[in-house]
Amino acid sequence: MSISTTKDRSQAKPGAVLKAIRARRGWTLADVSHRTGLTVSALSKVENDKIGLNFEKLVRLCEGLEIDVAQLFGSAAEDQPARVEGAMRRSVTRAGEGRSVEVEGSNYVYLATELLHKRMIPILGEVFKRDIAEYEELLHHDGEEFVYVVEGTLELHTALYTPVRLESGDSVYFDSAMGHAYVSVGDGPCRILSINATSEAHVARAIEQRAPRKAGPARPPVRRKAPA
């Protein structure tokens, strides 16, 4: 059964969530653009469900809004507290469940979306693009990524390595800051399980860079002794 046609799977509407978050915080599209690096035009199209978000743009949007991926899917309360140290969590996603997001060139189904502050993001994907020329540019985002081919043949393109073909049952682990792109090879569908681990330190740095810096007292110059 196709990932994109499972009847019980809900269709995520990140555009509506983005619009609601903006309204609560009193932000304009220009404010969000400044925080995320995405253009006002692109953000407007996202809000009106005219374009989808690939994982790279999804990460940039979540970092800019300082929210969890699950919150952008509207499947978890925005004000849910951070994970408590020592708390034991569990999330079960049944067949046909998850949040489906249509993106040009692929269809992503995000799993375990009710949990916030996950250390990894599990995604089922169906790759539609058949030629690397269909990509305007390679994707890249902070962290590491593990991809397992569930069905079909995947051709993985990266900025530093020659393309590699992966058959059903094959897998690959790579640094996702390296440019990469997925291409479906063959006549049948290509479906993958992708597990993304985005560095928490990267998110913290992004937030720190956006925070206004307070001027501290000037430090006296360091006097060094002249060599004898």
N, C-alpha and C positions, 0 to 999 in steps of 0.2 A: 504494500500500500504506500502511496506517495506521501512523503512528509507533509506536503503542502495541502493535501486534500483530506486528512483525517478529520472526521466530522466533529469529534469531541474536543479538538484542540482550539483554544481561544486565540483570537487575533489581537495582538498587542497594538495599542494606539499611543505610541510615545509622544506624538504631536499634541494630543489632548492633555497629557500629563505635563509636558513642557509649558503649554499655555497656562495651565492651572498654577504651576509653580511660579511662573513669572508674575501672575496676578497677585498671588499671596505676598510675594516679596517686593512688589512695586517696580519691577524691572522692565525695561524696554528690550526690544530685539537687539538694539545696539549694545545694551549692557551685556546681554548674553554673548553676543559676538565678541566683545572685548575679553570676556572671561574664557571663551572656548577656542577662539581663533577661527570659528566657522563664520561664513559671511551672513549678513542679514538676509540676503535673498535665499540662501540655503536653509536658514532657520525658519523663515516664513513658509517655505515649501514643506519642511518637516511638520510644522504645526498644522498645515492644511492637508497632510497625508498625500502630498504630491510626489515626494521622494522618500526613499528608505534610508536607513543608517547602516553602513557597514560597521564592523567591530571597531575599527580605528576611530571613526567619528563618534561612535557610541561612547567610547572611553573618554574622548576629549569633552564630550557634552557632560558626562557624569562628573568628571573632575572639575569642570568649570562651574557646575551647579552645586558641587560638593554633596552629591547624593550617591546612593548605591544604584547599580544597574537595575535591581529589582524594583526600585521606586519609580524608575522611568517607565516601567511596564505597568504601573498602577496596580501591582499585585501585592504590595506591602505598604503599610502606613509610612508616610514620609518621616514622621517623628518617632518611629520605632527606635528604642535605645540601641546603642552599640552592643556587640556581643559581650556577655559578661564572662570574665575570666573564670574558668572552671565549669561553666555551664555546658551540658552535653546536649547538642542539638541533633535533630534527625529530620530529613525531608524525603518523602516518597513521591515520585512522579510516575503515575500509571501510564501504560501505553495509550497514546492519543492525547495525553495532557501536555502541559507546557505552554509557553507563550510564543506564538508564531509571528515573525517579522519578515515581510517580503522586502528583499533588497535586490537591486539590479544585479543580475548575474548569479543570484543564489537565494535560497530561502533558509532563514535561521529559525530554529526552535530552541528557546532558552528554557533550561530545566531548573528545578529547585528555586523557582522565582520568588517564593514566599519568604526565603531567608535573606536577610540583609548582612552586609559585611562578610561575605564569603571570601575565602582566600584563593578560590579559583572559580571560574565561570564555565560550567559545562553547556555545550551547545551541540545540537544535532543540525547538520547542514545538508542541503541538497544543492549541488553545484550545477549551474545551467550553462555557464560560458564555455565555449568550445575552442576558443583561440585566445592566446595571450594578447593579441592585438586589440581585443575588446576592452582591455583595461586602459584607462587614461594614464594611470600611474600605479606602481606597486603599493600595497598596503603595508603599514608598519605601525606598531604601537609598543609601548614599554612592556616588558615582561617576557615570559616564555610560553610556548604553545606546544601541545601534544595533539597530534591528529591521527586518528585510526580510521581506515577506510572500511566502512560497513558494507558497501555494495558498489560494484562497478570499478572503474579505473580512474585514478586521480593523477594529474600531472602537476607537481608542485614546482613553481618558479620562484627563485630567490635571487637577491641582488649579488650574492657572493659565490653561488654554486651553479653548476649546470643543472638544467631541469631534470627532475627524477620522476619516474612513473611508479605509482604505488597501486598494487592490485588489492582486491578484497582480502582483508586480514593483515595487510601491511600497515605499518605505522611509522611516524617520524616525529622527532622532538627537535625544536629549534628555538633560537632567540628571535622573538617576534619584533624586536626593534629593527631587525634586518628586513628590508623590503621583501614582500612575498605576495604570491597570487595563486589561486586555484583554477585549474582548467579541467573540465570533464572530457575524457577520452573514450571513444567508442560510441556505439549506438544506444546502449542502455543508460539508465539513470546512474548518477554518481552521488552516493550519500556518505557522509563522514560524521564522526564524533570528534569534536574539537574541545579541548580543555585548555582554557586560557588562565594563566597565572600572572596577574598584573602586580607589579611591585608596589607595596604599600608605601615604601619610602619615596617612590616617584610621585604618588598622590600627595604625600605630605610636602614634598618640595614644591609641587605646583601650587598648593594652598599658601605656602609660606611666601612664594614669589608674588602672589596677588595681595598679600596683607601689607598695609601701609607700614613703613619703617619709622620708628621714632628716633629722633636724633639724640644721641647720648653725649655725655661730657667728652670733650676732646682729650685724647690721650697724649701725654708728653712724649716728645720724640725720644727714641732709644739711642743713647750715647754709647758708642762702641769705643773700646780702648784702642789706641794706635799700636801697631805691632812694635815690639821692642827692637 
